[in-house]
Amino acid sequence: MKRKGGLLLILGGLLLLAAAGGLGAYNVWDADRAGVASEAALETLDQRIPVLEELDLPEELIPDHILNPQMDMPTQEVDEYEYIGRIDIPVLELSLPVMESWSYPKLKVAPCRYRGSAYLDDLIIAAHNYDRHFGRINTLLPGDEVIFTDTDGNIFNYTVSELEQLNPTDVREMISGDWDLTLFTCTLGGQYRVTVRCVRDTAPAL
């Protein structure tokens, strides 16, 4: 009986190891899939975002979002998803498209606007902790650069000010404060939210 019990324990341990290995393999596959999906969306989006400095625009032209900051952010549709622009974090060599609104299925494709607007200086962007999404934003330091470009080609430059670690239920804390840009993702296991607070450097470039 003891021998049989020992065999059952060994078998159970092997099954647990196999399950853990399978879960690890799935997580790697899922992260890679998300990276490929976001890169494909960004490639298409970049073809549609104008480079304003290359356009022959009158110097006195004032962008619509400055005249009317309350306006909705323009979007571009890519593969049935609506995007409001792209985000670049040079120190992480990270460039990603940003969807217009968030949902759990959308987060499996690309970062999403959680709420707010770049025009009102209260934009909040969420993403999964995939390595090729926001998995490394916990390594950002005050002074690091973050750039957001909307689908009209307007560029918004930010500087990281501080990092916070919030509980998943701290929605009020997430949206509070006078921050121009907030990036957040969950820690491994989802116990906390890594939150990066940024301030805008200057008025958006044309």
C-alpha positions as CSV (number, residue, x, y, z in Angstrom):
1,M,0.0,0.0,0.0
2,K,2.8,2.4,0.9
3,R,4.5,1.6,-2.5
4,K,1.2,2.3,-4.3
5,G,0.8,5.5,-2.4
6,G,4.3,6.6,-3.3
7,L,3.7,5.9,-7.0
8,L,0.5,7.9,-6.9
9,L,2.4,10.8,-5.4
10,I,5.1,10.6,-8.0
11,L,2.5,10.4,-10.8
12,G,0.6,13.4,-9.3
13,G,3.9,15.4,-9.2
14,L,4.7,14.6,-12.8
15,L,1.2,15.7,-13.8
16,L,1.6,19.0,-12.0
17,L,5.0,19.5,-13.7
18,A,3.5,18.8,-17.1
19,A,0.6,21.2,-16.4
20,A,3.0,23.9,-15.3
21,G,5.1,23.3,-18.4
22,G,2.1,23.5,-20.6
23,L,0.9,26.7,-19.0
24,G,4.4,28.2,-19.4
25,A,4.5,27.2,-23.1
26,Y,1.0,28.8,-23.6
27,N,2.1,32.0,-22.0
28,V,5.1,32.3,-24.2
29,W,3.0,31.5,-27.3
30,D,0.3,34.0,-26.2
31,A,2.9,36.8,-25.7
32,D,4.5,36.1,-29.0
33,R,1.1,36.1,-30.7
34,A,0.2,39.5,-29.1
35,G,3.6,40.9,-30.2
36,V,3.0,39.9,-33.8
37,A,-0.6,41.2,-33.8
38,S,0.4,44.6,-32.5
39,E,3.3,44.9,-34.9
40,A,1.1,44.2,-37.9
41,A,-1.5,46.7,-36.7
42,L,1.2,49.4,-36.2
43,E,2.6,48.8,-39.7
44,T,-0.8,49.5,-41.2
45,L,-1.5,52.4,-38.9
46,D,1.9,54.1,-39.7
47,Q,0.9,54.1,-43.4
48,R,-2.1,56.2,-42.5
49,I,-0.7,58.6,-39.9
50,P,0.5,61.7,-41.7
51,V,3.9,63.2,-41.0
52,L,2.8,66.8,-40.4
53,E,6.3,68.3,-40.9
54,E,6.4,66.8,-44.4
55,L,3.1,68.5,-45.4
56,D,2.9,71.9,-46.8
57,L,0.7,73.4,-44.1
58,P,0.3,77.1,-43.4
59,E,2.4,78.2,-40.4
60,E,-0.6,80.0,-38.9
61,L,-2.8,76.9,-39.0
62,I,-3.9,75.9,-35.5
63,P,-4.8,72.2,-35.0
64,D,-8.4,71.3,-34.3
65,H,-7.6,69.7,-31.0
66,I,-6.1,73.0,-29.7
67,L,-9.1,75.0,-30.8
68,N,-11.4,72.3,-29.3
69,P,-9.7,70.1,-26.7
70,Q,-13.1,68.5,-25.9
71,M,-13.2,66.9,-29.4
72,D,-13.2,63.2,-29.8
73,M,-9.8,61.8,-30.7
74,P,-9.8,60.7,-34.4
75,T,-9.5,57.0,-35.1
76,Q,-8.3,54.7,-37.8
77,E,-9.7,51.2,-38.4
78,V,-7.3,48.3,-38.8
79,D,-8.6,44.8,-39.0
80,E,-12.0,45.8,-37.5
81,Y,-10.4,47.6,-34.5
82,E,-10.4,51.3,-34.0
83,Y,-7.0,53.0,-33.0
84,I,-6.3,56.5,-31.7
85,G,-2.6,56.5,-32.4
86,R,0.7,55.0,-31.4
87,I,2.9,55.1,-28.3
88,D,6.7,55.1,-28.4
89,I,9.0,54.4,-25.4
90,P,12.5,54.9,-26.8
91,V,14.5,53.6,-23.8
92,L,12.6,50.3,-24.1
93,E,12.8,50.3,-27.9
94,L,9.0,49.9,-27.8
95,S,6.5,51.1,-30.4
96,L,2.9,50.1,-30.2
97,P,-0.5,51.0,-31.6
98,V,-3.2,52.1,-29.1
99,M,-6.8,51.1,-29.4
100,E,-9.7,53.6,-29.0
101,S,-11.3,51.8,-26.1
102,W,-10.4,48.8,-23.9
103,S,-11.8,45.3,-23.3
104,Y,-10.0,42.1,-22.3
105,P,-10.1,40.7,-25.8
106,K,-8.7,43.9,-27.3
107,L,-5.9,43.9,-24.7
108,K,-4.7,40.6,-26.2
109,V,-4.0,42.5,-29.4
110,A,-2.6,45.9,-28.4
111,P,-2.6,48.5,-25.7
112,C,-5.9,50.3,-25.2
113,R,-7.1,53.6,-24.0
114,Y,-8.6,53.1,-20.5
115,R,-10.0,56.6,-20.4
116,G,-9.2,60.2,-21.1
117,S,-7.7,62.1,-24.0
118,A,-4.3,63.4,-25.0
119,Y,-6.0,66.7,-25.8
120,L,-7.2,67.1,-22.2
121,D,-4.0,65.9,-20.7
122,D,-5.6,63.0,-18.9
123,L,-4.9,60.0,-21.1
124,I,-4.7,56.6,-19.5
125,I,-3.4,53.6,-21.5
126,A,-3.6,50.0,-20.3
127,A,-1.9,46.9,-21.7
128,H,-1.1,43.3,-20.8
129,N,2.3,42.5,-19.2
130,Y,3.5,40.8,-22.3
131,D,7.2,41.5,-22.9
132,R,6.4,43.2,-26.2
133,H,3.5,45.2,-24.7
134,F,3.9,46.8,-21.2
135,G,5.7,44.0,-19.5
136,R,8.9,46.1,-19.0
137,I,7.4,49.5,-18.0
138,N,8.3,48.7,-14.4
139,T,11.9,49.4,-15.4
140,L,11.2,53.0,-16.5
141,L,12.9,55.7,-14.5
142,P,11.9,59.4,-13.9
143,G,13.2,61.4,-16.8
144,D,12.6,58.7,-19.4
145,E,10.8,59.8,-22.6
146,V,7.4,58.7,-23.8
147,I,5.8,59.8,-27.1
148,F,2.2,59.6,-28.2
149,T,1.2,60.3,-31.8
150,D,-2.5,60.6,-32.7
151,T,-3.9,59.4,-36.0
152,D,-3.8,63.0,-37.4
153,G,-0.1,63.1,-36.8
154,N,0.0,65.4,-33.8
155,I,2.9,64.5,-31.5
156,F,2.7,64.7,-27.7
157,N,6.0,64.4,-25.7
158,Y,6.0,63.2,-22.1
159,T,8.5,62.6,-19.4
160,V,8.1,59.9,-16.8
161,S,7.6,61.5,-13.4
162,E,7.1,58.5,-11.0
163,L,6.0,54.9,-10.7
164,E,3.3,53.5,-8.4
165,Q,2.1,50.1,-7.5
166,L,-1.7,50.0,-7.0
167,N,-4.1,47.3,-6.0
168,P,-6.3,46.0,-8.8
169,T,-9.4,47.5,-7.2
170,D,-7.9,51.0,-6.8
171,V,-9.8,52.5,-9.7
172,R,-10.2,55.9,-8.0
173,E,-6.5,56.0,-7.3
174,M,-5.7,55.1,-10.9
175,I,-7.7,58.0,-12.3
176,S,-6.9,60.5,-9.7
177,G,-4.1,63.1,-9.7
178,D,-3.2,65.7,-12.3
179,W,-1.2,63.4,-14.6
180,D,-1.0,64.1,-18.3
181,L,-0.4,60.5,-19.2
182,T,-0.7,57.3,-17.2
183,L,0.5,53.8,-18.4
184,F,-0.4,50.7,-16.5
185,T,-0.2,46.9,-16.6
186,C,-0.6,44.1,-14.1
187,T,2.2,42.4,-12.3
188,L,2.8,38.6,-12.9
189,G,-0.2,36.9,-11.2
190,G,-2.2,40.1,-11.4
191,Q,-1.7,41.0,-7.7
192,Y,-0.8,44.6,-8.4
193,R,-0.9,47.3,-11.1
194,V,2.4,48.8,-12.2
195,T,1.5,52.4,-12.9
196,V,3.7,54.9,-14.7
197,R,2.8,58.6,-14.3
198,C,4.0,61.1,-16.9
199,V,3.9,64.8,-17.5
200,R,3.7,66.5,-20.9
201,D,6.8,68.5,-21.8
202,T,5.5,71.1,-24.1
203,A,2.5,71.9,-26.3
204,P,2.0,69.2,-28.9
205,A,4.3,69.5,-31.9
206,L,2.8,70.1,-35.3
